[in-house]
Amino acid sequence: MHPLVYAVITRLKQTVLSIDSPLLISFSGGPDSVFLLECLSHLPNPLILLYLDHQLRPIEERRNEQDCVLSLAKKYQVRCVIKKMPLTCYASTYSCSIETAGHSLRRKYRNHYAKLFKCDYIATGHHQDDQSETVFHQFIRGSRSLSGMAYCEKGLIKPLLFISKKDILEYLNTFKIAYSVDSTNADLLYTRNQLRHQVLPMIETLNPNYRETFSELALYGQEQALYFDSLLAPLKEKIVYTNTSIVLNKTFVLSMHSFIQKKLIHAMLELTADTSTDKQHTHKHVRAIASQLNKKKGSVSLPNGSRCLITESEIIITLPF
């Protein structure tokens, strides 16, 4: 077994996978998912490929890609499901970007088929370069945590996070394993492609080891997030749910350090977030609420039609429905 494949399989066995569990692979036919299939084919677990057609590219390109996917499924003797996603319709219905629509629909389809085939885990082909892009994207958006993507979270595993794109391509080319190329990966209309093709190559000239640097930063961010989650868990139990809102005692919140106050406010906002749209709350909303805690009354407008109302004794987040 090749050392690269051995490293992927060994880490999986040591961390998450049980022997008998079927595994759903989010499969595009591109080099990353093909290398992932090559690695996972060495496991005894039954494998199922899920190919999602975004219906954004020319039909001929999509047909050729699907032929490649079916050929690989036959080669590795695994089950394959091909589904069309109503991406533009979803984006129009929920007034969100194509990128947000794709993210939301992929999650829904993956979770559906994981339940259908009784898969404990869904595997994706995200690699070390993707991790760098994610961390940098979080940075330019002003994210509260530069934690990137987790190796395993809520049944979603990313076995290639410590493997570079360069190593993946070298492996596939060395062993002459076929894969398809998505033309939209070069489209600079998408933020991630701008980072991939314009920003990160410039960073590489300053730090050739930036991938490892961003990976370490992501791990640190994940450890930090786990610590704060454990710290906040008993505090979040104080949140009260009603039919139309969620409520937290203001005196209780004011007794905390200002940093923890903001963390609790953020936790309340997360409970009312609608991830199907682009209209998400930001740290600006958290700060706006925190700045009014010492007032007898206050009000902050939030995305998707909800509001935060501050009374003498309570912080109230109204639900948007």
Secondary structure, 3 states (H helix, E strand, C coil): CCHHHHHHHHHHHHHCCCCCCCEEEECCCCHHHHHHHHHHCCCCCCEEEEEEECCCCCHHHHHHHHHHHHHHHHHHCCEEEEEECCHHHHHHHCCCCHHHHHHHHHHHHHHHHHHHCCCCEEECCCEHHHHHHHHHHHHHHCCCCCCCCCCEECCEECCECCCCHHHHHHHHHHCCCCCCCCHHHHCCCCHHHHHHHHHHHHHHHHCCCHHHHHHHHHHHHHHHHHHHHHHHHHHHCCCEECCCEEEEEHHHHHCCCHHHHHHHHHHHHHHCCCCCCCCCCCHHHHHHHHCCCCCCCEEEECHHHCEEEECCCEEEEECCC
